[in-house]
Amino acid sequence: MWAFCFHPETELDKFDSILFELACAASYAVSPDVAFVEFIPEAPPLKTPDFFAVSRGTKYYVECKKLSRITEMNMNVRNHVNQIAAPFIKFLQEKDYSAVVEVNFNCDPKDLDEEIFLSNAKKSLRNSAGFYSDKVTINTKMLRKRRLSNNQLFPSPQYYFERYGFTVRDEWMGLIHFLIAQFAFQNGDSSEVRRSTWLEDVTWECAIKWKITNEQLTWRYRRLAYSTIFKGLEQLKASSKHSILHCWFEREPSLGNRQRELLDFLNRLKVNQKDEFSYIILNETIMDVTPKGSFDFVEHAHRISGPTAKQLEPIVSGVFLGETIPGIGEFGIGQIVPEID
C-alpha cells in the first residue's frame, strides 16, 4: 500500500508533473516484468530521480519530465494575434456584423501594424474572395443571425464546430471569439443573479480562426524543450547507468506530427554522445472533446534505446493507455488512429 502527501498545486504544469510521476510509477508497478517500485525522497540540493523499479534483477532509476504545454513563444504569438485582431472585432461589433474571420499568417503577427491589418480586414469584408498579400490572407464570412430554438452550451466543441467550423483537430492554431448574448437563467428565474453557460439568444457574435504557415516561425512554435530533456538525463547520470527517462508532451493537431523535431533531438543526442541511459520514452498525447461530446485521448510512445539497454523493448512504453493501441507506429508519428466521431 502506498501513501502520498503532496502540497496542493494550483498551476497546471506543476500539477501535470506530479500526475505524470504517479502515472509512470503506477505503470511500472503493474508491469509483469517489474518486481518492486519505490519513490525516492528528494534530497536538496541534489536532484534525485523520481523512483526506481527492479526488473529482471536490474535496478532502473526513472525520471519523469513534463514539457510545458505553453511556451513563451506560444504566449507571445497568441498575444500578438489578439492585439492586432481587436480593432477589427470592435469594428464588426459597431457595425453589428456577425462574422467568422479566417486569418492565415505567413509572417510573425508582431510584424503586422494594427491599422494596416484593420484596413486589410475591411477589404476582405467587401470582397467575397477575401484579401491576399505576401504577409497575410484574410477571409471574412458573414454569419446569418438566428434565434436559438433551444438553449445551447457555450463555449463548447459542438457550438464551435456547428457555428464557426472549428475543431481542435484541424488546421487552425487558435480561435478568438466574442458574442453578445442572453444566457439562460437558472430555473427560468430572471431574478437569479447567477447565470448558466447555456445561451438563450445571441444578438451578435464574431470568431477569428487563425494559423501560421511561415515555416521558420512554426519551427520555433513547435520545437521541443530540449534543455528540459537533457536536464533529465543529467539528473539520472549520477544515479546509475541503468536509467530510464520519460518525457510527456502534448501534440498540437494543427501542426501535425512532430517527427522532424524528434529526429532533430535524436541527432543532437548522437552528437552529444556523453549520456549513458537505458531508454528514453517520449510520451506524446492528443486530448480532445469531439463536437458530439466524446472525450478523445490518444497516446503515442516514441522510444529510444540507449547504450545500457539490456533489451530492445523498454519495460514500459505507454504510460496513460498502456499498450492498448496495437503497434507503436513510425517514430515521431505513432500509430494512426481514427477520430471517435
Buried (B, 14 or more C-beta within 10 A) or exposed (E): EEEEEEEEEEEEEEBBBBBBBBBBBBBBBEBEBBEEBEBBEEEEEEBBBBBBBBBEEEBBBBBBBBBBEEBEEBEBBBEBBBBBBBBBBEBBBEEEBBBBBBBBBBBBBEEBEEEEBBEBBBBBBEEEEBBBEEBBBBBBBEBEEEEBEEBBBBEBBBBBBEBBBBBBBBBBBBBBBBBEBEBBBEEEEEEEEEEBEBBBEBEBBBBBBBBBEBEEBBEBBBBBBBEBBBBBBEBBBEBBEBBBBBBBBBBBBBBEBBBEBBEBBBEEBEEEEEBBBBBBBBBBBBBBBBBEEEEBEBBBBBBBBBEBBBEEEBBBBBBBBBEEBEEBBEBBBBBEBEEEB
